[in-house]
Amino acid sequence: MPNHGSNMPFGAESAMTRRWMTILFSALLASTAGAAGNNTDVVRDLAGRVGPIVGSALACPDIARPRIQVIVDKFAAVIEQASSNEAERDDLTQLLDRSVADGRNAATTGKIDCSLADRQFADLERSIAAPTLSGVTAPSSAVTATPPTAPAFNNPVRGVTDREIRFGIAAPFSGSARELGRQMKLGIDTAFNRVNDAGGVEGRMLRLIAADDGYEPTRTPEAMKQLYEKDQIFGIIGNVGTPTAVVAVPFALERKLLFFGAFTGANLLRNDPPDRYVFNYRASYAEETDAVVRYLVKLRRLQPKQIAVFAQQDSYGDSGFAGVAKAFRALGASDSAILRLNYKRNTVDVEDAVNQLKAQKPPIKAVVMVSTYRAAAKFIEKTRDLYPGMIYSNVSFVGSTALADELMLLGSRYATGVIVTQVVPAVSGYSSVVLEYKNALAKYFPGEAPDYVSLEGYVSANVLIQALKRAGPQLDTEKLIDILENTRNLDLGLGTSLSFGRSEHQASHKIWGTALDENGRYQPIELE
């Protein structure tokens, strides 16, 4: 008897595997030798199973609508072919609609999360590839006599099918730095959704799969392994963090896996000569800290000995500190006595750093901060009243919007004047790329505020998209890298052109200066 809506709980029902879906489609193939009514029963059963997966996908904004529409259109064709009259077609359509509504409700009420929904939808896409839905109801003995086979692709490359190109991001989606991961993914998804709505790249949809490493390098190997082995990604884009990159970059290099547009300015991603599979959009921490040290010395007239560094106690902090030391040397100052104030990653334990600052004589007048937003806000909270005239400067990795939010919760006096160096233009501006980004963000993720981190993800993704378009339909990693290395003077509307080369895997060297006003908004400042 057909299953007109399983009695299984939704969690179990929606945990349908690719293997089970393939069995169902095979059963539908077998049924084509019988009466049309039998086909109708199988389609009815499938509608009750496919609908919840489609519905949960529709409730998740990160799952591209063109991907969902492909499935919906194919199933509508199946219903059309399986129905012997209009009443039967309407009945099947209504059943599918009810199942879709159940799936949407399950996602919106938290019975299923969007990460699981995305995996299930991907399994559904792959299951439909063999056999194709357009042929499953054709009453042909030739079809039933031949076992279903997956379509043969001209380009059998990991992560690339005739319908999609899969990319992965390993980043913090939990823990104290989770907003950095969320925003980076948001920007990339915005760029991917925009190109997907225009038909994708060579007809392929771009898809981003996320893995949470919590900004802890001990968790990064498992996140990278999941993306590479389970999710079968083509490449990495937008990984967040320096300490995690220490682990992730060797993983990618050993597998000749593209590692593109990481959210870090650390030198370990900027070897000389560059690693073939590692490409950066953004300026380095050395360039950011050099710009701010020069600003403090030349425009604010401070002595180098009046500048300290508040840094995370790991490779991220080390990279920023090394940039400050290099800037000191370039200015002819000694870097041997720079005061470094440390804190531990994924904490807001800044007491030791504050006590070190208090003990320093003569007093420090500026602190270059190489930290994440919560630790930076806590340090400013603990020291603002002790040093009312202190200049606080942060590198872009801090997470500008999250930092502003944290400081404004404390009060405007904690936020006013805090500097953040940026690697993208002001999100409050009206440049072509910023307007394009804000329009796309509002379209695909309504309610999300423009943010420097998501803008960086958006720009970085667009650099990659341009290279993918030039690669043409026969895509593979080596071809894409050759194209990237031959990218010259790419103009995305940033106010600076972007270029790569065989000896240059960093597209941009531009630094923008911003400072918070009393309303918690970033205003541009001149660094030179």
C-alpha positions as CSV (number, residue, x, y, z in Angstrom):
1,M,0.0,0.0,0.0
2,P,1.4,3.4,-0.9
3,N,2.8,5.6,1.9
4,H,0.7,8.8,1.8
5,G,2.7,10.5,4.4
6,S,5.0,8.5,6.7
7,N,4.2,8.0,10.3
8,M,7.9,8.3,11.1
9,P,8.9,11.3,13.1
10,F,10.2,14.1,10.9
11,G,13.8,13.8,12.1
12,A,13.9,10.2,11.1
13,E,11.9,10.8,7.9
14,S,14.1,13.7,6.9
15,A,17.3,11.7,7.6
16,M,16.8,10.0,4.3
17,T,20.1,9.0,2.8
18,R,21.2,9.1,-0.8
19,R,21.1,5.3,-1.0
20,W,17.5,5.2,0.1
21,M,16.5,7.9,-2.4
22,T,18.2,5.9,-5.2
23,I,16.3,2.8,-4.2
24,L,13.0,4.7,-4.4
25,F,13.8,6.0,-7.8
26,S,14.8,2.5,-8.9
27,A,11.5,1.3,-7.6
28,L,9.8,4.0,-9.7
29,L,11.7,2.8,-12.8
30,A,10.6,-0.8,-12.1
31,S,7.0,0.3,-11.8
32,T,6.9,1.8,-15.3
33,A,6.3,-1.7,-16.7
34,G,2.9,-1.7,-14.9
35,A,-0.2,0.4,-15.0
36,A,-0.1,4.2,-14.8
37,G,-1.8,3.9,-11.4
38,N,1.2,2.1,-10.0
39,N,3.4,5.0,-11.2
40,T,1.0,7.3,-9.5
41,D,1.4,5.4,-6.2
42,V,5.2,5.6,-6.4
43,V,5.2,9.3,-7.2
44,R,2.8,9.8,-4.3
45,D,5.2,8.0,-2.0
46,L,8.1,10.1,-3.3
47,A,6.2,13.3,-2.9
48,G,5.8,12.5,0.8
49,R,9.5,12.0,1.1
50,V,11.0,14.7,-1.2
51,G,8.6,17.4,-0.1
52,P,10.0,17.8,3.5
53,I,13.6,18.1,2.1
54,V,12.6,20.8,-0.4
55,G,10.6,22.6,2.3
56,S,13.4,22.7,4.9
57,A,15.7,23.9,2.1
58,L,13.3,26.7,1.3
59,A,13.4,27.8,4.9
60,C,17.2,28.1,4.8
61,P,18.4,31.3,3.1
62,D,21.9,29.9,2.6
63,I,20.6,27.3,0.1
64,A,20.5,28.9,-3.3
65,R,17.0,29.2,-4.7
66,P,18.0,28.2,-8.3
67,R,19.2,24.8,-6.8
68,I,15.8,24.3,-5.2
69,Q,13.9,25.4,-8.3
70,V,15.7,22.7,-10.4
71,I,14.3,20.0,-8.1
72,V,10.8,21.5,-8.0
73,D,10.7,21.7,-11.8
74,K,11.8,18.1,-12.2
75,F,9.3,16.8,-9.8
76,A,6.5,18.8,-11.4
77,A,7.5,17.1,-14.7
78,V,7.3,13.7,-12.9
79,I,3.8,14.5,-11.6
80,E,2.7,15.7,-15.1
81,Q,3.9,12.4,-16.7
82,A,2.5,10.1,-14.0
83,S,-1.0,11.7,-13.9
84,S,-3.7,10.2,-16.2
85,N,-6.0,13.2,-15.7
86,E,-6.2,16.7,-14.2
87,A,-7.8,15.6,-10.9
88,E,-4.9,13.1,-10.3
89,R,-2.3,15.8,-11.1
90,D,-3.9,18.3,-8.7
91,D,-4.0,15.6,-6.0
92,L,-0.3,14.8,-6.4
93,T,0.6,18.5,-6.5
94,Q,-1.4,19.2,-3.3
95,L,0.3,16.3,-1.6
96,L,3.7,17.7,-2.6
97,D,2.7,21.2,-1.4
98,R,1.7,19.8,2.0
99,S,4.9,17.9,2.4
100,V,6.9,21.0,1.4
101,A,5.0,23.0,4.1
102,D,5.8,20.3,6.7
103,G,9.5,20.6,5.9
104,R,9.5,24.4,6.0
105,N,7.7,24.3,9.4
106,A,10.3,21.8,10.7
107,A,13.1,24.1,9.8
108,T,11.5,27.3,11.1
109,T,10.6,25.7,14.4
110,G,14.1,24.3,14.9
111,K,13.3,20.6,14.5
112,I,15.9,20.5,11.8
113,D,18.8,22.9,11.4
114,C,20.0,24.4,8.1
115,S,23.3,22.5,8.1
116,L,21.4,19.2,8.1
117,A,18.9,20.6,5.6
118,D,21.7,21.5,3.2
119,R,23.3,18.0,3.5
120,Q,19.9,16.3,2.9
121,F,19.2,18.5,-0.1
122,A,22.6,17.8,-1.6
123,D,21.9,14.0,-1.1
124,L,18.6,14.5,-2.9
125,E,20.3,16.3,-5.8
126,R,22.9,13.5,-6.2
127,S,20.2,10.8,-6.0
128,I,18.2,12.5,-8.7
129,A,21.3,12.3,-11.0
130,A,20.7,8.5,-11.2
131,P,18.2,8.0,-12.7
132,T,17.1,11.4,-14.1
133,L,13.6,12.3,-13.1
134,S,12.6,13.3,-16.6
135,G,12.7,9.6,-17.7
136,V,11.5,7.7,-14.7
137,T,7.9,7.5,-15.7
138,A,8.3,6.8,-19.4
139,P,6.5,3.4,-20.0
140,S,9.4,1.9,-21.9
141,S,10.5,-1.8,-21.6
142,A,13.9,-0.6,-22.7
143,V,14.2,1.6,-19.7
144,T,13.2,-1.1,-17.2
145,A,15.5,-3.5,-18.8
146,T,18.5,-1.3,-18.3
147,P,19.8,-0.5,-14.8
148,P,19.9,3.2,-14.0
149,T,23.3,4.8,-14.4
150,A,24.6,8.2,-13.4
151,P,25.1,10.6,-16.2
152,A,28.6,10.7,-17.7
153,F,30.3,14.0,-17.1
154,N,32.9,15.3,-19.4
155,N,34.8,16.7,-16.4
156,P,35.1,14.1,-13.6
157,V,36.8,16.5,-11.1
158,R,36.3,16.4,-7.4
159,G,33.6,18.8,-6.4
160,V,32.5,19.6,-9.9
161,T,29.4,18.2,-11.6
162,D,27.3,19.3,-14.6
163,R,25.1,21.2,-12.1
164,E,27.4,22.6,-9.4
165,I,30.8,23.5,-8.1
166,R,31.2,22.8,-4.4
167,F,33.5,24.9,-2.2
168,G,34.2,24.6,1.5
169,I,34.8,27.0,4.4
170,A,36.3,25.9,7.8
171,A,35.6,28.7,10.3
172,P,34.2,29.4,13.7
173,F,30.5,29.1,13.8
174,S,30.5,28.5,17.6
175,G,32.6,30.1,20.4
176,S,33.7,33.6,21.0
177,A,34.8,34.3,17.4
178,R,31.6,32.8,15.8
179,E,30.5,36.1,14.3
180,L,33.6,36.2,12.2
181,G,32.8,32.9,10.6
182,R,29.1,33.8,10.2
183,Q,29.9,37.1,8.5
184,M,32.6,35.6,6.2
185,K,30.2,32.9,5.0
186,L,27.4,35.4,4.6
187,G,29.5,37.5,2.2
188,I,30.6,34.5,0.1
189,D,27.0,33.2,0.0
190,T,25.8,36.6,-1.2
191,A,28.2,36.6,-4.1
192,F,27.4,32.9,-4.9
193,N,23.7,33.6,-4.8
194,R,24.1,36.6,-7.1
195,V,25.9,34.6,-9.8
196,N,23.6,31.6,-9.4
197,D,20.6,33.7,-10.0
198,A,22.2,34.7,-13.3
199,G,22.6,31.1,-14.3
200,G,25.8,30.2,-12.4
201,V,29.2,29.7,-14.1
202,E,28.9,27.7,-17.3
203,G,25.4,26.6,-16.0
204,R,26.9,25.3,-12.7
205,M,25.6,26.6,-9.4
206,L,28.3,27.6,-6.9
207,R,27.7,26.0,-3.5
208,L,29.4,26.7,-0.2
209,I,29.6,24.0,2.5
210,A,30.6,25.1,6.0
211,A,32.4,23.2,8.8
212,D,32.8,24.6,12.3
213,D,36.3,24.5,13.8
214,G,35.4,26.9,16.7
215,Y,38.6,28.9,15.9
216,E,40.6,26.1,17.6
217,P,43.4,24.5,15.6
218,T,42.8,21.2,17.3
219,R,39.4,21.0,15.6
220,T,40.6,22.2,12.2
221,P,41.9,18.8,10.9
222,E,38.5,17.2,11.4
223,A,36.7,20.2,9.8
224,M,39.0,20.1,6.8
225,K,38.7,16.3,6.5
226,Q,34.9,16.5,6.5
227,L,35.0,19.0,3.7
228,Y,37.5,17.1,1.6
229,E,36.4,13.5,2.2
230,K,32.7,13.7,3.0
231,D,31.6,16.8,1.2
232,Q,34.0,16.2,-1.7
233,I,34.7,19.9,-2.2
234,F,36.6,21.4,-5.2
235,G,38.4,24.0,-3.2
236,I,38.5,26.1,0.0
237,I,37.4,29.7,0.2
238,G,37.2,32.1,3.2
239,N,38.7,30.0,6.0
240,V,38.9,32.2,9.1
241,G,42.0,32.6,11.3
242,T,45.8,32.3,11.6
243,P,46.2,29.5,14.2
244,T,43.7,27.4,12.3
245,A,45.5,28.2,9.0
246,V,48.7,26.7,10.5
247,V,46.9,23.4,10.3
248,A,44.6,24.0,7.3
249,V,47.2,25.2,4.8
250,P,49.4,22.1,4.9
251,F,46.3,19.9,4.6
252,A,45.4,21.8,1.4
253,L,48.9,21.8,0.0
254,E,49.4,18.1,0.5
255,R,46.2,17.4,-1.5
256,K,46.8,20.1,-4.1
257,L,43.6,21.7,-3.0
258,L,42.8,25.4,-3.8
259,F,43.0,27.5,-0.6
260,F,41.5,30.9,-1.6
261,G,40.7,34.1,0.1
262,A,41.3,33.2,3.8
263,F,40.3,35.7,6.4
264,T,43.8,36.3,7.7
265,G,46.7,38.5,6.9
266,A,49.4,36.2,8.3
267,N,52.7,35.7,6.5
268,L,52.4,31.9,6.6
269,L,50.0,32.3,3.7
270,R,52.4,34.7,1.9
271,N,55.5,32.7,1.3
272,D,58.2,33.9,-1.1
273,P,57.9,32.4,-3.6
274,P,54.2,31.8,-3.0
275,D,52.7,28.3,-2.5
276,R,51.0,27.4,-5.7
277,Y,47.6,26.5,-4.2
278,V,47.3,29.5,-1.8
279,F,45.8,32.8,-3.0
280,N,44.9,35.8,-0.9
281,Y,42.6,38.7,-1.7
282,R,43.5,40.9,1.3
283,A,46.4,43.0,2.4
284,S,48.7,41.4,5.1
285,Y,48.8,42.1,8.8
286,A,52.3,43.5,8.2
287,E,50.9,46.1,5.8
288,E,48.0,46.9,8.2
289,T,50.3,47.4,11.2
290,D,52.9,49.3,9.2
291,A,50.2,51.7,8.1
292,V,48.9,52.3,11.6
293,V,52.4,52.7,13.1
294,R,53.3,55.2,10.5
295,Y,50.0,57.0,11.2
296,L,50.8,57.1,15.0
297,V,54.3,58.3,14.6
298,K,54.0,60.7,11.7
299,L,50.5,62.1,12.0
300,R,49.8,61.7,15.8
301,R,53.5,62.6,16.6
302,L,54.0,59.7,19.1
303,Q,57.4,58.2,19.9
304,P,57.7,54.5,19.1
305,K,58.4,53.8,22.8
306,Q,54.9,55.1,23.5
307,I,53.3,52.4,21.4
308,A,52.4,48.9,22.8
309,V,50.9,45.8,21.2
310,F,47.9,44.0,22.7
311,A,48.0,40.6,21.0
312,Q,46.5,37.1,21.1
313,Q,49.0,34.6,22.4
314,D,49.4,32.5,19.3
315,S,50.4,32.7,15.6
316,Y,47.8,35.4,14.9
317,G,49.2,37.7,17.6
318,D,52.8,36.8,16.6
319,S,52.1,37.8,13.0
320,G,50.7,41.2,14.0
321,F,53.5,41.8,16.5
322,A,56.0,41.0,13.8
323,G,54.4,43.6,11.6
324,V,54.7,46.3,14.3
325,A,58.4,45.3,14.8
326,K,59.1,45.6,11.1
327,A,57.4,49.0,11.0
328,F,59.6,50.2,13.9
329,R,62.7,49.1,12.1
330,A,61.6,50.8,8.9
331,L,61.3,54.0,10.8
332,G,64.8,53.6,12.3
333,A,63.5,52.7,15.8
334,S,64.6,49.8,17.9
335,D,62.1,46.9,18.1
336,S,63.8,45.2,21.0
337,A,61.8,46.8,23.8
338,I,58.3,46.8,22.3
339,L,55.8,46.1,25.1
340,R,53.6,43.1,24.2
341,L,50.4,42.6,26.2
342,N,49.1,39.1,25.8
343,Y,45.8,37.3,26.2
344,K,44.8,33.7,25.5
345,R,42.8,32.8,22.4
346,N,39.0,32.3,22.8
347,T,39.0,34.1,26.2
348,V,38.5,37.6,27.5
349,D,41.1,37.2,30.2
350,V,42.9,40.5,29.9
351,E,43.9,41.1,33.6
352,D,47.6,40.3,33.1
353,A,47.7,42.6,30.1
354,V,46.1,45.4,32.0
355,N,48.4,45.0,34.9
356,Q,51.4,45.1,32.6
357,L,50.2,48.3,31.0
358,K,49.7,49.9,34.4
359,A,53.3,49.0,35.4
360,Q,54.8,50.6,32.3
361,K,56.8,53.8,32.8
362,P,56.6,56.3,31.1
363,P,53.0,55.6,30.2
364,I,51.9,54.1,26.9
365,K,49.8,56.4,24.7
366,A,48.7,54.0,21.9
367,V,48.0,50.3,21.7
368,V,48.0,48.4,18.4
369,M,45.6,45.5,19.0
370,V,45.9,42.2,17.3
371,S,42.9,40.5,18.8
372,T,39.3,39.4,18.3
373,Y,36.3,41.7,19.1
374,R,35.4,40.4,22.6
375,A,38.9,40.5,23.9
376,A,39.5,43.9,22.3
377,A,36.3,45.3,23.9
378,K,37.2,43.9,27.3
379,F,40.7,45.4,27.2
380,I,39.3,48.8,26.2
381,E,36.7,48.6,29.0
382,K,39.4,47.9,31.6
383,T,41.8,50.7,30.5
384,R,39.7,53.5,29.1
385,D,39.2,55.3,32.4
386,L,42.9,54.7,33.4
387,Y,44.1,56.3,30.1
388,P,41.4,58.7,28.8
389,G,43.7,59.8,26.0
390,M,44.7,56.4,24.8
391,I,44.7,55.7,21.1
392,Y,43.4,52.2,20.3
393,S,43.9,50.7,16.9
394,N,42.8,47.3,15.7
395,V,43.6,45.2,12.6
396,S,40.8,44.2,10.3
397,F,40.5,40.7,11.6
398,V,39.0,42.1,14.9
399,G,35.5,42.1,13.3
400,S,34.5,45.7,13.0
401,T,30.8,45.5,13.4
402,A,31.0,43.1,16.3
403,L,33.6,45.3,18.0
404,A,31.4,48.4,17.6
405,D,28.4,46.6,19.0
406,E,30.4,45.4,22.1
407,L,31.8,48.9,22.7
408,M,28.5,50.7,22.3
409,L,26.9,48.4,24.9
410,L,29.5,49.8,27.3
411,G,28.8,53.4,26.3
412,S,29.8,55.7,23.5
413,R,32.9,57.0,25.4
414,Y,34.4,53.5,25.0
415,A,33.8,53.4,21.2
416,T,34.6,57.0,20.2
417,G,37.9,57.3,18.4
418,V,38.7,53.5,18.3
419,I,40.6,52.9,15.0
420,V,40.3,49.8,12.8
421,T,42.4,49.4,9.6
422,Q,40.3,47.8,6.8
423,V,41.1,45.8,3.7
424,V,37.9,46.8,1.9
425,P,36.3,50.2,1.4
426,A,33.9,51.8,3.8
427,V,30.6,49.9,3.9
428,S,28.8,53.2,4.4
429,G,30.2,54.5,1.1
430,Y,28.7,54.6,-2.4
431,S,31.3,53.0,-4.5
432,S,30.1,50.6,-7.2
433,V,31.2,47.4,-5.4
434,V,29.8,48.5,-2.1
435,L,26.4,49.4,-3.6
436,E,26.4,46.1,-5.5
437,Y,27.2,44.2,-2.3
438,K,24.6,46.0,-0.2
439,N,21.9,45.5,-2.8
440,A,22.7,41.8,-3.1
441,L,22.9,41.4,0.7
442,A,19.4,43.0,1.1
443,K,18.0,40.7,-1.6
444,Y,19.3,37.4,-0.4
445,F,19.6,38.0,3.3
446,P,17.1,40.7,4.3
447,G,17.6,42.1,7.7
448,E,21.4,41.5,7.7
449,A,23.4,44.8,8.2
450,P,26.3,45.5,5.9
451,D,29.6,44.5,7.6
452,Y,33.3,44.7,6.7
453,V,33.9,41.0,7.2
454,S,31.0,40.0,4.9
455,L,32.1,42.6,2.4
456,E,35.5,41.1,2.3
457,G,33.9,37.6,1.8
458,Y,31.8,39.1,-1.1
459,V,34.8,40.7,-2.8
460,S,37.0,37.7,-2.4
461,A,34.3,35.4,-3.8
462,N,33.9,37.7,-6.8
463,V,37.6,37.6,-7.6
464,L,37.3,33.8,-7.6
465,I,34.1,33.9,-9.7
466,Q,35.9,36.0,-12.4
467,A,38.6,33.3,-12.7
468,L,36.0,30.5,-12.8
469,K,34.2,32.2,-15.7
470,R,37.5,32.4,-17.6
471,A,38.2,28.7,-17.0
472,G,35.3,27.7,-19.1
473,P,33.3,24.4,-18.9
474,Q,36.3,22.1,-18.6
475,L,37.3,23.1,-15.1
476,D,40.1,21.6,-13.0
477,T,42.3,23.0,-10.2
478,E,45.5,23.3,-12.2
479,K,43.7,25.2,-15.0
480,L,42.1,27.5,-12.5
481,I,45.4,28.3,-10.8
482,D,47.0,29.1,-14.1
483,I,44.2,31.5,-14.8
484,L,44.5,33.1,-11.4
485,E,48.2,33.6,-11.9
486,N,47.5,35.4,-15.1
487,T,44.9,37.8,-13.6
488,R,46.0,41.4,-14.2
489,N,44.3,44.7,-13.3
490,L,41.0,43.3,-12.3
491,D,38.7,46.2,-11.6
492,L,35.8,45.4,-9.3
493,G,35.2,49.0,-8.3
494,L,37.3,49.0,-5.1
495,G,39.3,52.0,-6.1
496,T,42.4,49.8,-6.6
497,S,43.0,47.2,-9.3
498,L,43.6,43.5,-8.3
499,S,46.4,41.3,-9.8
500,F,48.0,38.0,-9.3
501,G,51.2,36.5,-10.8
502,R,53.4,33.5,-10.5
503,S,55.4,35.3,-7.8
504,E,52.4,37.3,-6.4
505,H,49.5,35.5,-4.8
506,Q,48.0,38.5,-3.0
507,A,45.6,40.5,-5.0
508,S,45.3,43.7,-2.9
509,H,47.8,45.7,-0.9
510,K,45.4,48.6,-0.1
511,I,44.6,49.7,3.5
512,W,41.7,51.9,4.4
513,G,41.6,53.7,7.8
514,T,38.4,54.0,9.8
515,A,37.5,55.2,13.3
516,L,34.3,54.9,15.4
517,D,32.3,58.0,16.1
518,E,30.2,58.7,19.2
519,N,27.2,56.8,17.5
520,G,29.3,53.7,16.9
521,R,29.6,54.2,13.2
522,Y,32.9,53.9,11.3
523,Q,34.1,57.1,9.6
524,P,37.0,57.2,7.2
525,I,40.3,58.6,8.4
526,E,43.5,59.4,6.4
527,L,46.4,57.2,7.5
528,E,48.9,59.2,5.5
